[in-house]
Amino acid sequence: MIFVPIVIGIVICNFLLKLKEFLKGLIMKELCVPIPHFGEEQSAEILLKVGEKRMSYNFRVVSFPWDVIDEYSNDDDEVARSLARITRLKNAIKSYNKEWELIQIFTPLEDAKYIQVLYRKREKL
């Protein structure tokens, strides 16, 4: 009966060692940094130090027209309104400054006139 706890202990130790090695192999590719009171049309610069290496990132939140009256608005049909919103956003993103890369499209509030988009400045090579 003494052998059962020892065997279970060895199995758990082996599992934990393998888990530790597995977790060491994972590389974190993204980091979420909440920035309070970050409003429309604002930019933020993030300085990050990993070990001895310093990195700098620039982010920008941009507001694009979402539910407004324009050349895409032609119907009260919900499907047509949704297609107009999508087309409006697609064109805005497509024509935005190419020095900035799209990171995230935020969910607009109900009845919002604008939709917010997060961009990160591309690194110069």
MOPAC internal coordinates of N, CA, C and O (Angstrom, degrees):
PM7 1SCF
backbone

  N    0.0000 0     0.00 0     0.00 0    0    0    0
  C    1.4481 1     0.00 0     0.00 0    1    0    0
  C    1.5235 1   112.10 1     0.00 0    2    1    0
  O    1.2310 1   119.45 1   152.15 1    3    2    1
  N    1.3117 1   118.66 1   -27.85 1    3    2    1
  C    1.4609 1   121.97 1   178.79 1    5    3    2
  C    1.5214 1   110.73 1   -67.21 1    6    5    3
  O    1.2310 1   120.62 1   151.75 1    7    6    5
  N    1.3354 1   116.42 1   -28.25 1    7    6    5
  C    1.4498 1   120.05 1  -176.72 1    9    7    6
  C    1.5239 1   112.87 1   -68.99 1   10    9    7
  O    1.2310 1   119.53 1   150.71 1   11   10    9
  N    1.3259 1   118.51 1   -29.29 1   11   10    9
  C    1.4639 1   121.97 1  -178.72 1   13   11   10
  C    1.5264 1   111.23 1   -62.11 1   14   13   11
  O    1.2310 1   118.29 1   128.59 1   15   14   13
  N    1.3515 1   120.86 1   -51.41 1   15   14   13
  C    1.4612 1   119.84 1   178.27 1   17   15   14
  C    1.5369 1   112.10 1   -62.46 1   18   17   15
  O    1.2310 1   119.82 1   144.12 1   19   18   17
  N    1.3128 1   117.95 1   -35.88 1   19   18   17
  C    1.4701 1   120.60 1   179.47 1   21   19   18
  C    1.5232 1   109.88 1   -65.61 1   22   21   19
  O    1.2310 1   120.15 1   135.04 1   23   22   21
  N    1.3230 1   117.33 1   -44.96 1   23   22   21
  C    1.4682 1   121.60 1   179.21 1   25   23   22
  C    1.5180 1   110.13 1   -62.99 1   26   25   23
  O    1.2310 1   120.24 1   135.81 1   27   26   25
  N    1.3251 1   117.14 1   -44.19 1   27   26   25
  C    1.4732 1   120.77 1   178.63 1   29   27   26
  C    1.5256 1   109.63 1   -62.74 1   30   29   27
  O    1.2310 1   120.24 1   138.54 1   31   30   29
  N    1.3406 1   117.14 1   -41.46 1   31   30   29
  C    1.4678 1   120.72 1   178.13 1   33   31   30
  C    1.5110 1   111.83 1   -62.23 1   34   33   31
  O    1.2310 1   119.89 1   139.28 1   35   34   33
  N    1.3159 1   117.81 1   -40.72 1   35   34   33
  C    1.4784 1   121.49 1   178.52 1   37   35   34
  C    1.5203 1   110.30 1   -66.12 1   38   37   35
  O    1.2310 1   119.98 1   137.89 1   39   38   37
  N    1.3208 1   117.65 1   -42.11 1   39   38   37
  C    1.4637 1   121.82 1   179.07 1   41   39   38
  C    1.5286 1   110.17 1   -62.58 1   42   41   39
  O    1.2310 1   120.41 1   135.87 1   43   42   41
  N    1.3236 1   116.82 1   -44.13 1   43   42   41
  C    1.4691 1   120.64 1   179.54 1   45   43   42
  C    1.5270 1   110.18 1   -64.71 1   46   45   43
  O    1.2310 1   119.93 1   137.03 1   47   46   45
  N    1.3302 1   117.73 1   -42.97 1   47   46   45
  C    1.4695 1   120.60 1   178.84 1   49   47   46
  C    1.5222 1   111.05 1   -61.73 1   50   49   47
  O    1.2310 1   120.26 1   136.41 1   51   50   49
  N    1.3330 1   117.10 1   -43.59 1   51   50   49
  C    1.4695 1   120.47 1   177.75 1   53   51   50
  C    1.5222 1   110.80 1   -62.17 1   54   53   51
  O    1.2310 1   120.74 1   137.84 1   55   54   53
  N    1.3338 1   116.19 1   -42.16 1   55   54   53
  C    1.4584 1   120.26 1   178.60 1   57   55   54
  C    1.5315 1   110.57 1   -61.13 1   58   57   55
  O    1.2310 1   120.45 1   133.90 1   59   58   57
  N    1.3441 1   116.74 1   -46.10 1   59   58   57
  C    1.4627 1   120.57 1  -178.99 1   61   59   58
  C    1.5205 1   111.46 1   -64.08 1   62   61   59
  O    1.2310 1   119.72 1   141.69 1   63   62   61
  N    1.3236 1   118.13 1   -38.31 1   63   62   61
  C    1.4657 1   120.97 1   177.57 1   65   63   62
  C    1.5311 1   110.67 1   -64.53 1   66   65   63
  O    1.2310 1   120.46 1   137.11 1   67   66   65
  N    1.3353 1   116.73 1   -42.89 1   67   66   65
  C    1.4694 1   120.11 1   178.37 1   69   67   66
  C    1.5234 1   110.68 1   -66.70 1   70   69   67
  O    1.2310 1   120.05 1   141.24 1   71   70   69
  N    1.3252 1   117.50 1   -38.76 1   71   70   69
  C    1.4600 1   121.07 1   177.29 1   73   71   70
  C    1.5221 1   111.10 1   -63.14 1   74   73   71
  O    1.2310 1   120.47 1   137.83 1   75   74   73
  N    1.3327 1   116.71 1   -42.17 1   75   74   73
  C    1.4568 1   121.48 1   178.82 1   77   75   74
  C    1.5275 1   110.31 1   -60.64 1   78   77   75
  O    1.2310 1   120.06 1   134.56 1   79   78   77
  N    1.3281 1   117.50 1   -45.44 1   79   78   77
  C    1.4619 1   121.35 1   178.72 1   81   79   78
  C    1.5224 1   111.61 1   -63.94 1   82   81   79
  O    1.2310 1   121.02 1   139.96 1   83   82   81
  N    1.3340 1   115.65 1   -40.04 1   83   82   81
  C    1.4500 1   120.14 1   178.14 1   85   83   82
  C    1.5252 1   111.14 1   -62.21 1   86   85   83
  O    1.2310 1   120.75 1   133.44 1   87   86   85
  N    1.3261 1   116.17 1   -46.56 1   87   86   85
  C    1.4608 1   120.68 1  -178.88 1   89   87   86
  C    1.5188 1   111.82 1   -65.81 1   90   89   87
  O    1.2310 1   119.92 1   147.14 1   91   90   89
  N    1.3358 1   117.75 1   -32.86 1   91   90   89
  C    1.4602 1   120.64 1   176.66 1   93   91   90
  C    1.5271 1   110.70 1   -62.69 1   94   93   91
  O    1.2310 1   120.94 1   147.25 1   95   94   93
  N    1.3325 1   115.81 1   -32.75 1   95   94   93
  C    1.4583 1   120.30 1  -177.73 1   97   95   94
  C    1.5129 1   114.15 1   -76.69 1   98   97   95
  O    1.2310 1   120.11 1   165.65 1   99   98   97
  N    1.3058 1   117.40 1   -14.35 1   99   98   97
  C    1.4670 1   120.11 1   179.73 1  101   99   98
  C    1.5186 1   110.03 1   -76.55 1  102  101   99
  O    1.2310 1   121.01 1   -44.07 1  103  102  101
  N    1.3064 1   115.68 1   135.93 1  103  102  101
  C    1.4569 1   120.73 1   178.80 1  105  103  102
  C    1.5231 1   107.74 1  -113.96 1  106  105  103
  O    1.2310 1   120.55 1   -54.37 1  107  106  105
  N    1.3262 1   116.55 1   125.63 1  107  106  105
  C    1.4584 1   120.61 1   178.55 1  109  107  106
  C    1.5306 1   107.96 1   -78.16 1  110  109  107
  O    1.2310 1   120.92 1   -59.07 1  111  110  109
  N    1.3186 1   115.84 1   120.93 1  111  110  109
  C    1.4583 1   120.66 1  -177.44 1  113  111  110
  C    1.5168 1   112.72 1   -97.77 1  114  113  111
  O    1.2310 1   120.24 1   159.65 1  115  114  113
  N    1.3043 1   117.15 1   -20.35 1  115  114  113
  C    1.4521 1   120.64 1  -178.29 1  117  115  114
  C    1.5100 1   110.01 1  -135.80 1  118  117  115
  O    1.2310 1   121.64 1   -28.69 1  119  118  117
  N    1.3079 1   114.48 1   151.31 1  119  118  117
  C    1.4512 1   121.95 1   179.11 1  121  119  118
  C    1.5197 1   107.12 1  -133.43 1  122  121  119
  O    1.2310 1   120.14 1   -50.89 1  123  122  121
  N    1.2973 1   117.34 1   129.11 1  123  122  121
  C    1.4597 1   121.79 1   179.39 1  125  123  122
  C    1.5192 1   108.65 1   -98.43 1  126  125  123
  O    1.2310 1   121.01 1   -59.01 1  127  126  125
  N    1.3338 1   115.68 1   120.99 1  127  126  125
  C    1.4564 1   121.22 1  -179.33 1  129  127  126
  C    1.5210 1   108.43 1  -121.24 1  130  129  127
  O    1.2310 1   119.70 1   -76.24 1  131  130  129
  N    1.3228 1   118.17 1   103.76 1  131  130  129
  C    1.4597 1   119.67 1   178.23 1  133  131  130
  C    1.5317 1   110.37 1   -67.72 1  134  133  131
  O    1.2310 1   120.72 1   -49.15 1  135  134  133
  N    1.3147 1   116.23 1   130.85 1  135  134  133
  C    1.4616 1   121.34 1   178.11 1  137  135  134
  C    1.5220 1   106.97 1  -118.81 1  138  137  135
  O    1.2310 1   119.77 1   -72.03 1  139  138  137
  N    1.3306 1   118.05 1   107.97 1  139  138  137
  C    1.4630 1   120.11 1  -177.29 1  141  139  138
  C    1.5260 1   112.12 1   -67.94 1  142  141  139
  O    1.2310 1   121.17 1   -34.68 1  143  142  141
  N    1.3000 1   115.37 1   145.32 1  143  142  141
  C    1.4726 1   122.66 1   175.16 1  145  143  142
  C    1.5250 1   112.26 1    60.50 1  146  145  143
  O    1.2310 1   120.17 1  -142.09 1  147  146  145
  N    1.3154 1   117.29 1    37.91 1  147  146  145
  C    1.4634 1   121.98 1   177.63 1  149  147  146
  C    1.5162 1   106.82 1   -90.05 1  150  149  147
  O    1.2310 1   120.29 1   -72.26 1  151  150  149
  N    1.3062 1   117.04 1   107.74 1  151  150  149
  C    1.4573 1   121.27 1  -171.21 1  153  151  150
  C    1.5114 1   114.45 1   -96.33 1  154  153  151
  O    1.2310 1   121.47 1     3.15 1  155  154  153
  N    1.3167 1   114.79 1  -176.85 1  155  154  153
  C    1.4522 1   122.18 1   179.78 1  157  155  154
  C    1.5152 1   110.43 1   -64.16 1  158  157  155
  O    1.2310 1   121.45 1   -33.61 1  159  158  157
  N    1.3264 1   114.84 1   146.39 1  159  158  157
  C    1.4657 1   122.83 1   174.84 1  161  159  158
  C    1.5278 1   112.76 1    58.06 1  162  161  159
  O    1.2310 1   119.68 1  -151.12 1  163  162  161
  N    1.3156 1   118.22 1    28.88 1  163  162  161
  C    1.4598 1   121.33 1   177.19 1  165  163  162
  C    1.5231 1   109.65 1  -108.49 1  166  165  163
  O    1.2310 1   121.06 1   -24.70 1  167  166  165
  N    1.3244 1   115.58 1   155.30 1  167  166  165
  C    1.4584 1   122.06 1   176.40 1  169  167  166
  C    1.5203 1   108.44 1  -116.96 1  170  169  167
  O    1.2310 1   121.04 1   -28.18 1  171  170  169
  N    1.3293 1   115.61 1   151.82 1  171  170  169
  C    1.4588 1   121.04 1   177.32 1  173  171  170
  C    1.5196 1   108.09 1  -136.51 1  174  173  171
  O    1.2310 1   120.59 1   -40.39 1  175  174  173
  N    1.3118 1   116.48 1   139.61 1  175  174  173
  C    1.4484 1   121.18 1   175.84 1  177  175  174
  C    1.5216 1   107.68 1  -110.27 1  178  177  175
  O    1.2310 1   120.93 1   -52.89 1  179  178  177
  N    1.3154 1   115.83 1   127.11 1  179  178  177
  C    1.4570 1   121.91 1  -179.56 1  181  179  178
  C    1.5296 1   107.81 1  -110.37 1  182  181  179
  O    1.2310 1   120.53 1   -56.99 1  183  182  181
  N    1.3322 1   116.58 1   123.01 1  183  182  181
  C    1.4600 1   121.41 1   174.33 1  185  183  182
  C    1.5125 1   107.07 1  -103.56 1  186  185  183
  O    1.2310 1   120.61 1   -53.81 1  187  186  185
  N    1.3319 1   116.43 1   126.19 1  187  186  185
  C    1.4485 1   121.70 1  -175.14 1  189  187  186
  C    1.5196 1   109.10 1  -125.87 1  190  189  187
  O    1.2310 1   120.72 1   -43.65 1  191  190  189
  N    1.3187 1   116.23 1   136.35 1  191  190  189
  C    1.4588 1   121.36 1   177.81 1  193  191  190
  C    1.5198 1   107.93 1  -121.66 1  194  193  191
  O    1.2310 1   120.54 1   -60.88 1  195  194  193
  N    1.3287 1   116.58 1   119.12 1  195  194  193
  C    1.4574 1   122.64 1   177.63 1  197  195  194
  C    1.5183 1   106.36 1  -117.10 1  198  197  195
  O    1.2310 1   120.75 1   -68.67 1  199  198  197
  N    1.3285 1   116.17 1   111.33 1  199  198  197
  C    1.4595 1   119.81 1  -172.32 1  201  199  198
  C    1.5207 1   107.75 1    64.52 1  202  201  199
  O    1.2310 1   120.51 1    58.77 1  203  202  201
  N    1.2979 1   116.63 1  -121.23 1  203  202  201
  C    1.4655 1   121.26 1   176.95 1  205  203  202
  C    1.5289 1   112.27 1  -102.68 1  206  205  203
  O    1.2310 1   120.60 1   178.63 1  207  206  205
  N    1.3195 1   116.45 1    -1.37 1  207  206  205
  C    1.4629 1   120.64 1  -176.87 1  209  207  206
  C    1.5280 1   110.20 1   -89.83 1  210  209  207
  O    1.2310 1   120.69 1   -52.51 1  211  210  209
  N    1.3257 1   116.28 1   127.49 1  211  210  209
  C    1.4676 1   121.98 1   177.68 1  213  211  210
  C    1.5225 1   109.75 1  -101.66 1  214  213  211
  O    1.2310 1   121.34 1   -42.05 1  215  214  213
  N    1.3367 1   115.04 1   137.95 1  215  214  213
  C    1.4588 1   121.12 1   178.50 1  217  215  214
  C    1.5230 1   108.19 1  -132.32 1  218  217  215
  O    1.2310 1   121.10 1   -31.60 1  219  218  217
  N    1.3119 1   115.50 1   148.40 1  219  218  217
  C    1.4517 1   120.50 1   179.56 1  221  219  218
  C    1.5247 1   108.70 1  -127.70 1  222  221  219
  O    1.2310 1   120.91 1   -44.78 1  223  222  221
  N    1.3340 1   115.87 1   135.22 1  223  222  221
  C    1.4568 1   121.35 1   178.50 1  225  223  222
  C    1.5197 1   109.05 1  -129.72 1  226  225  223
  O    1.2310 1   120.90 1   -36.57 1  227  226  225
  N    1.3138 1   115.88 1   143.43 1  227  226  225
  C    1.4539 1   121.71 1   175.75 1  229  227  226
  C    1.5209 1   108.78 1  -116.98 1  230  229  227
  O    1.2310 1   120.92 1   -49.74 1  231  230  229
  N    1.3337 1   115.84 1   130.26 1  231  230  229
  C    1.4558 1   121.92 1   179.64 1  233  231  230
  C    1.5224 1   109.21 1  -120.85 1  234  233  231
  O    1.2310 1   121.52 1   -25.34 1  235  234  233
  N    1.3151 1   114.70 1   154.66 1  235  234  233
  C    1.4630 1   120.36 1   179.58 1  237  235  234
  C    1.5275 1   108.75 1  -146.49 1  238  237  235
  O    1.2310 1   121.28 1   -45.47 1  239  238  237
  N    1.3204 1   115.16 1   134.53 1  239  238  237
  C    1.4688 1   120.75 1   173.27 1  241  239  238
  C    1.5259 1   107.10 1  -101.61 1  242  241  239
  O    1.2310 1   121.16 1   -53.15 1  243  242  241
  N    1.3337 1   115.38 1   126.85 1  243  242  241
  C    1.4577 1   121.31 1  -177.90 1  245  243  242
  C    1.5223 1   108.34 1  -121.47 1  246  245  243
  O    1.2310 1   120.69 1   -40.53 1  247  246  245
  N    1.3233 1   116.29 1   139.47 1  247  246  245
  C    1.4645 1   121.62 1   177.26 1  249  247  246
  C    1.5227 1   109.13 1  -103.37 1  250  249  247
  O    1.2310 1   120.93 1   -52.89 1  251  250  249
  N    1.3329 1   115.82 1   127.11 1  251  250  249
  C    1.4566 1   121.37 1   177.64 1  253  251  250
  C    1.5265 1   108.52 1  -114.37 1  254  253  251
  O    1.2310 1   120.08 1   -29.58 1  255  254  253
  N    1.3481 1   117.45 1   150.42 1  255  254  253
  C    1.4592 1   119.96 1   176.21 1  257  255  254
  C    1.5250 1   110.19 1   -57.66 1  258  257  255
  O    1.2310 1   120.61 1   -41.69 1  259  258  257
  N    1.3245 1   116.45 1   138.31 1  259  258  257
  C    1.4600 1   121.43 1  -176.21 1  261  259  258
  C    1.5208 1   111.12 1  -121.80 1  262  261  259
  O    1.2310 1   120.53 1   118.44 1  263  262  261
  N    1.2938 1   116.59 1   -61.56 1  263  262  261
  C    1.4638 1   120.71 1  -177.37 1  265  263  262
  C    1.5197 1   108.29 1  -124.28 1  266  265  263
  O    1.2310 1   121.23 1  -105.39 1  267  266  265
  N    1.3232 1   115.26 1    74.61 1  267  266  265
  C    1.4604 1   121.68 1  -177.64 1  269  267  266
  C    1.5289 1   109.04 1  -126.14 1  270  269  267
  O    1.2310 1   120.97 1   -12.63 1  271  270  269
  N    1.2938 1   115.74 1   167.37 1  271  270  269
  C    1.4617 1   120.22 1   177.28 1  273  271  270
  C    1.5275 1   107.95 1   -89.99 1  274  273  271
  O    1.2310 1   121.13 1   -61.21 1  275  274  273
  N    1.3224 1   115.45 1   118.79 1  275  274  273
  C    1.4597 1   121.79 1   178.53 1  277  275  274
  C    1.5220 1   108.74 1  -153.82 1  278  277  275
  O    1.2310 1   120.30 1    16.16 1  279  278  277
  N    1.3479 1   117.04 1  -163.84 1  279  278  277
  C    1.4689 1   119.92 1  -176.82 1  281  279  278
  C    1.5253 1   113.50 1   -65.16 1  282  281  279
  O    1.2310 1   119.76 1   162.00 1  283  282  281
  N    1.3293 1   118.05 1   -18.00 1  283  282  281
  C    1.4703 1   121.38 1   178.58 1  285  283  282
  C    1.5260 1   112.27 1   -87.32 1  286  285  283
  O    1.2310 1   120.21 1   164.15 1  287  286  285
  N    1.3233 1   117.20 1   -15.85 1  287  286  285
  C    1.4643 1   121.80 1  -179.09 1  289  287  286
  C    1.5182 1   108.42 1   -86.85 1  290  289  287
  O    1.2310 1   120.93 1   -66.59 1  291  290  289
  N    1.3294 1   115.83 1   113.41 1  291  290  289
  C    1.4611 1   117.74 1  -179.37 1  293  291  290
  C    1.5148 1   112.98 1  -142.84 1  294  293  291
  O    1.2310 1   120.02 1  -178.34 1  295  294  293
  N    1.3209 1   117.56 1     1.66 1  295  294  293
  C    1.4586 1   118.60 1  -173.35 1  297  295  294
  C    1.5252 1   109.95 1  -153.98 1  298  297  295
  O    1.2310 1   120.90 1   -26.24 1  299  298  297
  N    1.3104 1   115.89 1   153.76 1  299  298  297
  C    1.4624 1   120.56 1   175.00 1  301  299  298
  C    1.5296 1   111.17 1   -90.31 1  302  301  299
  O    1.2310 1   120.44 1   178.08 1  303  302  301
  N    1.3158 1   116.77 1    -1.92 1  303  302  301
  C    1.4618 1   122.35 1   178.41 1  305  303  302
  C    1.5321 1   109.18 1   -65.14 1  306  305  303
  O    1.2310 1   120.07 1   -47.38 1  307  306  305
  N    1.3389 1   117.47 1   132.62 1  307  306  305
  C    1.4709 1   121.97 1  -176.78 1  309  307  306
  C    1.5262 1   112.26 1   -62.77 1  310  309  307
  O    1.2310 1   120.20 1   142.84 1  311  310  309
  N    1.3238 1   117.23 1   -37.16 1  311  310  309
  C    1.4702 1   120.77 1   178.68 1  313  311  310
  C    1.5289 1   109.55 1   -65.02 1  314  313  311
  O    1.2310 1   120.40 1   135.15 1  315  314  313
  N    1.3269 1   116.84 1   -44.85 1  315  314  313
  C    1.4642 1   120.79 1   178.88 1  317  315  314
  C    1.5342 1   110.67 1   -63.45 1  318  317  315
  O    1.2310 1   120.25 1   140.70 1  319  318  317
  N    1.3445 1   117.13 1   -39.30 1  319  318  317
  C    1.4740 1   120.42 1   177.62 1  321  319  318
  C    1.5214 1   110.80 1   -63.58 1  322  321  319
  O    1.2310 1   120.33 1   138.25 1  323  322  321
  N    1.3331 1   116.97 1   -41.75 1  323  322  321
  C    1.4653 1   120.82 1   179.11 1  325  323  322
  C    1.5199 1   110.93 1   -64.68 1  326  325  323
  O    1.2310 1   120.38 1   136.66 1  327  326  325
  N    1.3265 1   116.88 1   -43.34 1  327  326  325
  C    1.4684 1   120.24 1   177.98 1  329  327  326
  C    1.5252 1   111.47 1   -63.49 1  330  329  327
  O    1.2310 1   120.59 1   142.66 1  331  330  329
  N    1.3247 1   116.47 1   -37.34 1  331  330  329
  C    1.4628 1   120.44 1   177.65 1  333  331  330
  C    1.5281 1   110.38 1   -64.41 1  334  333  331
  O    1.2310 1   120.00 1   137.52 1  335  334  333
  N    1.3271 1   117.60 1   -42.48 1  335  334  333
  C    1.4722 1   121.15 1   178.09 1  337  335  334
  C    1.5290 1   110.87 1   -61.69 1  338  337  335
  O    1.2310 1   121.15 1   133.61 1  339  338  337
  N    1.3244 1   115.41 1   -46.39 1  339  338  337
  C    1.4659 1   120.17 1  -179.21 1  341  339  338
  C    1.5275 1   110.89 1   -62.20 1  342  341  339
  O    1.2310 1   120.18 1   134.54 1  343  342  341
  N    1.3165 1   117.26 1   -45.46 1  343  342  341
  C    1.4676 1   121.75 1   179.76 1  345  343  342
  C    1.5206 1   110.76 1   -62.66 1  346  345  343
  O    1.2310 1   120.74 1   136.40 1  347  346  345
  N    1.3236 1   116.20 1   -43.60 1  347  346  345
  C    1.4653 1   122.01 1   178.97 1  349  347  346
  C    1.5361 1   110.17 1   -59.38 1  350  349  347
  O    1.2310 1   120.43 1   131.80 1  351  350  349
  N    1.3372 1   116.79 1   -48.20 1  351  350  349
  C    1.4640 1   121.18 1  -178.85 1  353  351  350
  C    1.5291 1   110.77 1   -66.89 1  354  353  351
  O    1.2310 1   120.32 1   136.82 1  355  354  353
  N    1.3162 1   116.99 1   -43.18 1  355  354  353
  C    1.4707 1   121.38 1   179.87 1  357  355  354
  C    1.5284 1   110.54 1   -58.68 1  358  357  355
  O    1.2310 1   120.10 1   133.97 1  359  358  357
  N    1.3147 1   117.42 1   -46.03 1  359  358  357
  C    1.4679 1   120.99 1   179.66 1  361  359  358
  C    1.5211 1   112.11 1   -66.07 1  362  361  359
  O    1.2310 1   120.35 1   141.86 1  363  362  361
  N    1.3269 1   116.93 1   -38.14 1  363  362  361
  C    1.4650 1   120.51 1   179.00 1  365  363  362
  C    1.5230 1   110.63 1   -64.95 1  366  365  363
  O    1.2310 1   120.30 1   136.02 1  367  366  365
  N    1.3215 1   117.03 1   -43.98 1  367  366  365
  C    1.4691 1   121.11 1   179.74 1  369  367  366
  C    1.5230 1   110.12 1   -66.54 1  370  369  367
  O    1.2310 1   120.62 1   136.80 1  371  370  369
  N    1.3041 1   116.42 1   -43.20 1  371  370  369
  C    1.4726 1   121.74 1  -178.46 1  373  371  370
  C    1.5295 1   112.05 1   -61.58 1  374  373  371
  O    1.2310 1   120.43 1   144.11 1  375  374  373
  N    1.3180 1   116.78 1   -35.89 1  375  374  373
  C    1.4611 1   120.15 1  -176.35 1  377  375  374
  C    1.5327 1   113.43 1   -94.08 1  378  377  375
  O    1.2310 1   120.07 1  -177.98 1  379  378  377
  N    1.3473 1   117.47 1     2.02 1  379  378  377
  C    1.4654 1   119.93 1  -177.63 1  381  379  378
  C    1.5271 1   110.23 1   -73.32 1  382  381  379
  O    1.2310 1   120.88 1   -23.67 1  383  382  381
  N    1.3130 1   115.93 1   156.33 1  383  382  381
  C    1.4590 1   124.38 1  -179.28 1  385  383  382
  C    1.5303 1   111.13 1   -48.08 1  386  385  383
  O    1.2310 1   120.15 1   -57.50 1  387  386  385
  N    1.3353 1   117.33 1   122.50 1  387  386  385
  C    1.4707 1   122.28 1  -175.79 1  389  387  386
  C    1.5256 1   113.11 1   -72.57 1  390  389  387
  O    1.2310 1   119.80 1   172.88 1  391  390  389
  N    1.3381 1   117.99 1    -7.12 1  391  390  389
  C    1.4669 1   120.57 1   175.33 1  393  391  390
  C    1.5279 1   111.26 1   -74.80 1  394  393  391
  O    1.2310 1   120.80 1   170.68 1  395  394  393
  N    1.3378 1   116.08 1    -9.32 1  395  394  393
  C    1.4625 1   121.95 1  -178.81 1  397  395  394
  C    1.5197 1   108.61 1  -117.15 1  398  397  395
  O    1.2310 1   120.51 1   -42.95 1  399  398  397
  N    1.3543 1   116.63 1   137.05 1  399  398  397
  C    1.4553 1   120.94 1   178.22 1  401  399  398
  C    1.5179 1   110.43 1  -106.41 1  402  401  399
  O    1.2310 1   121.07 1   -37.73 1  403  402  401
  N    1.3222 1   115.55 1   142.27 1  403  402  401
  C    1.4620 1   122.33 1  -179.80 1  405  403  402
  C    1.5234 1   109.49 1   -68.48 1  406  405  403
  O    1.2310 1   120.57 1   -50.36 1  407  406  405
  N    1.3270 1   116.51 1   129.64 1  407  406  405
  C    1.4616 1   121.93 1   178.40 1  409  407  406
  C    1.5256 1   110.64 1  -111.02 1  410  409  407
  O    1.2310 1   120.25 1   132.66 1  411  410  409
  N    1.3300 1   117.13 1   -47.34 1  411  410  409
  C    1.4681 1   119.68 1  -175.07 1  413  411  410
  C    1.5182 1   110.54 1  -154.31 1  414  413  411
  O    1.2310 1   121.06 1   -37.05 1  415  414  413
  N    1.3219 1   115.58 1   142.95 1  415  414  413
  C    1.4638 1   122.91 1   171.35 1  417  415  414
  C    1.5234 1   105.85 1  -108.28 1  418  417  415
  O    1.2310 1   120.60 1   -59.96 1  419  418  417
  N    1.3167 1   116.45 1   120.04 1  419  418  417
  C    1.4620 1   120.75 1  -178.20 1  421  419  418
  C    1.5243 1   110.24 1   -81.56 1  422  421  419
  O    1.2310 1   120.70 1   -29.40 1  423  422  421
  N    1.3063 1   116.26 1   150.60 1  423  422  421
  C    1.4604 1   121.54 1   177.18 1  425  423  422
  C    1.5190 1   108.72 1   -73.89 1  426  425  423
  O    1.2310 1   120.23 1   -57.23 1  427  426  425
  N    1.3348 1   117.16 1   122.77 1  427  426  425
  C    1.4660 1   118.78 1   179.76 1  429  427  426
  C    1.5222 1   111.37 1   -72.87 1  430  429  427
  O    1.2310 1   121.32 1   -27.69 1  431  430  429
  N    1.3167 1   115.08 1   152.31 1  431  430  429
  C    1.4602 1   119.76 1   174.69 1  433  431  430
  C    1.5161 1   108.95 1   -69.00 1  434  433  431
  O    1.2310 1   120.84 1   -21.43 1  435  434  433
  N    1.3219 1   116.00 1   158.57 1  435  434  433
  C    1.4538 1   119.94 1   177.30 1  437  435  434
  C    1.5303 1   108.88 1   -60.97 1  438  437  435
  O    1.2310 1   120.26 1   -43.51 1  439  438  437
  N    1.3073 1   117.11 1   136.49 1  439  438  437
  C    1.4719 1   124.43 1  -178.53 1  441  439  438
  C    1.5297 1   112.81 1    65.05 1  442  441  439
  O    1.2310 1   119.74 1  -157.60 1  443  442  441
  N    1.3375 1   118.10 1    22.40 1  443  442  441
  C    1.4665 1   121.17 1   177.90 1  445  443  442
  C    1.5272 1   109.95 1   -72.42 1  446  445  443
  O    1.2310 1   120.65 1   -37.92 1  447  446  445
  N    1.3090 1   116.35 1   142.08 1  447  446  445
  C    1.4576 1   121.76 1   176.36 1  449  447  446
  C    1.5271 1   110.77 1   -89.68 1  450  449  447
  O    1.2310 1   120.43 1   159.46 1  451  450  449
  N    1.3312 1   116.79 1   -20.54 1  451  450  449
  C    1.4693 1   121.87 1  -178.48 1  453  451  450
  C    1.5154 1   110.22 1  -130.55 1  454  453  451
  O    1.2310 1   120.79 1   -27.42 1  455  454  453
  N    1.3304 1   116.09 1   152.58 1  455  454  453
  C    1.4541 1   122.73 1   175.88 1  457  455  454
  C    1.5243 1   107.80 1  -119.58 1  458  457  455
  O    1.2310 1   120.34 1   -40.60 1  459  458  457
  N    1.3147 1   116.96 1   139.40 1  459  458  457
  C    1.4582 1   120.82 1  -177.12 1  461  459  458
  C    1.5248 1   110.72 1   -99.91 1  462  461  459
  O    1.2310 1   121.99 1   -37.60 1  463  462  461
  N    1.3351 1   113.80 1   142.40 1  463  462  461
  C    1.4532 1   122.33 1  -177.62 1  465  463  462
  C    1.5244 1   108.20 1  -131.38 1  466  465  463
  O    1.2310 1   120.74 1   -43.10 1  467  466  465
  N    1.3336 1   116.19 1   136.90 1  467  466  465
  C    1.4594 1   121.58 1   178.72 1  469  467  466
  C    1.5204 1   109.48 1  -100.96 1  470  469  467
  O    1.2310 1   120.77 1   -50.58 1  471  470  469
  N    1.3359 1   116.13 1   129.42 1  471  470  469
  C    1.4581 1   123.30 1   177.24 1  473  471  470
  C    1.5221 1   109.77 1  -120.02 1  474  473  471
  O    1.2310 1   121.18 1   -26.71 1  475  474  473
  N    1.3395 1   115.35 1   153.29 1  475  474  473
  C    1.4623 1   122.07 1   172.95 1  477  475  474
  C    1.5230 1   107.38 1  -123.04 1  478  477  475
  O    1.2310 1   120.61 1   -44.31 1  479  478  477
  N    1.3335 1   116.45 1   135.69 1  479  478  477
  C    1.4652 1   120.09 1  -179.95 1  481  479  478
  C    1.5174 1   108.56 1   -67.47 1  482  481  479
  O    1.2310 1   121.08 1   -46.88 1  483  482  481
  N    1.3310 1   115.53 1   133.12 1  483  482  481
  C    1.4690 1   120.69 1   179.85 1  485  483  482
  C    1.5292 1   110.00 1   -69.42 1  486  485  483
  O    1.2310 1   121.26 1   -34.52 1  487  486  485
  N    1.3167 1   115.20 1   145.48 1  487  486  485
  C    1.4528 1   120.19 1   176.55 1  489  487  486
  C    1.5152 1   109.58 1   -75.80 1  490  489  487
  O    1.2310 1   120.51 1   -43.69 1  491  490  489
  N    1.3214 1   116.63 1   136.31 1  491  490  489
  C    1.4562 1   121.27 1   176.54 1  493  491  490
  C    1.5175 1   108.46 1   -82.58 1  494  493  491
  O    1.2310 1   121.00 1   -50.69 1  495  494  493
  N    1.3207 1   115.69 1   129.31 1  495  494  493
  C    1.4632 1   119.66 1  -178.40 1  497  495  494
  C    1.4981 1   112.06 1   -91.74 1  498  497  495
  O    1.2310 1   120.10 1   180.00 1  499  498  497

